């Protein structure tokens, strides 16, 4: 495992960067800062006011990022333009209501997805959306508004958490 940044990696002015981590959490940001360079593995963007318009296209092309913390923001749908190689994604405590095939189809390496404590309902999940995340092994949907298990879950899913929903 490499613990130094690749030469030429840039750190956004609003953030603090250390080794392979970018710390942009708790800074009242409304969008993901521009200028996150290659070499970083983890983005801490939690507890801001980031909304769905705040994801620049360049973020999708930062190939080194594998873990993103975006909990406690102001997202109302599953975001697009996330780093393409993300494996672990924390989206808890937002107001996410909709999840599309297109948004999850961008994340071919996603293994662990935390969507706890959002406003996701059964009708807000496009049929087969989770199947698009072909590497998904763990899916956390606790504390949402689901009335049934989402249709079209990945065949290799190992853990599914649906506690505190409206499933009868």
N, C-alpha and C positions, 0 to 999 in steps of 0.2 A: 504494500500500500504506500502510495506517495503522500508525503506530508508537506511538500512545498508546492507553491503555486507554479504553474507553467510560466516561463518568462513571457512578459508582455501582458499578463493578466491585469485587467483593470478593475478597480473597486469604485462603485458609484459614490459620489460625494456625500450622499445622505446616509451612507451605511458605514459599517466597520467591517473589515475583512481580516481574517486570520487563518493562515494555512489554506485549508480547503473549504472554509465556511464564510458565508456572507451574512452579516447580521443587519437586517433592515427592520427588525421588529420594534413595535411600540414607538413609532416615529410619526404617527398621524398621516401617513402616506395615503394618497387616493389612487395611486397607480404604482406598478412595479418600476423601480428606477431603471433608467437606461444605462448601458455601459457595464453590465455584468460580464466579465471576461471568462474565457475558457480556463479550466484548471480547478474551478470550484466544484465541490461535490454536493454541498448542502446550502439551501437558501432558507433563511429565517425571515419570514414576511408576516408573521402573526401579530394580532392585536394592532391593526391599523384600520384605515377606512377604505381599503382597496375595493373598487367595484368592478363589474364585468368589463367596462370600457378601459380598464387600466392595465391591460396585458399587451405590451408591444410585440409585434411579430418577431423582432430580433431575439426575444426570450426563447422562442421555440427552437432556435438554432444553437443555443448554448448546450452542446452535446455532453459536457462533462457532468452536468447536474443530475444527481440521482435521487435526492430527497428534497421535498419542498414542504415547508410549514406555512399554511395560509389560513389557519383557524382564527376565528375572532375578527373577521372582516365584514364587508357589506356585499357579498356576492349573492345574487339571486338566481343564477343559473350556473351550471358546471362551466368553468372557464375554458376558453380556447387559447392557443399560443403558449401553452405550458412547455417547459423544456422537453424535447422529444424523447429523451432517454430516461425520464423520471421513472423510478421504481417504487418509491414510497411517497404518498401524497396525503397530507393532512388538511382537510377542508371542514373540520368540525366547527360548530358554533357560528355559522353564517346564516343566510336566509335562502339557501338554494332550494328552488322549487322545481326546476326542470333539468333533465339530463338527456342529451341527444347522442345519437350514434356517432355523429361527426366529431363531437368533443372527445369522446373516449377512443374513437378510431385513430386519433393522433398519437395515442400513448401505447405503443406496441409492447413496451417493456414493463408497464405498470404491474406490480405484483401485490401491492398493499394499498388499499384505498379507504380512508377514514372520512365518512360522511355523516357521522353522528350529530345529533342536535341541530338539524336543519328543518326545512319545511317541505320535504319531499313527499309527494303523494303518489299513489299508483298511476294516476293519469299523467303525472308530470315526467314519468320515465318513458322515453320512447321505447317501444317494444324491441328487444334485442340489443339495447344500448350497451349493457354490461358485457355482452358476448364480444363486442368490438375490442375490448381490452383482453386480448388473447392470452396474455401472461398472468392475468389476475388470479391470485391464490387466496387473498384475504379481503373481505368486503364487510365494512362496518356501517350499518344503517340504523343503529339504535337511536331512539328518540326522534322519530320522524312522524309522518302522517300516512304511512302505508297501510292500505286495507287488504293487500295480498302480497305474496312474494313476487318480485319483479319477474316478468317473462323473459326467457332467454339468457340465463346465467351462463358464465363460461363453464365448460365441461371439466376443467381442471381446478375449479374453485375448491379449496380445502376448508375454509372457515367463512361462515356467513352469520352475522349478528343482526338480529331483528328485534331485540328487546324493546319494550315500551313504544310499540306502534299500535295500530288499530286492527291488527290481523286477528280474526276470530278463529 
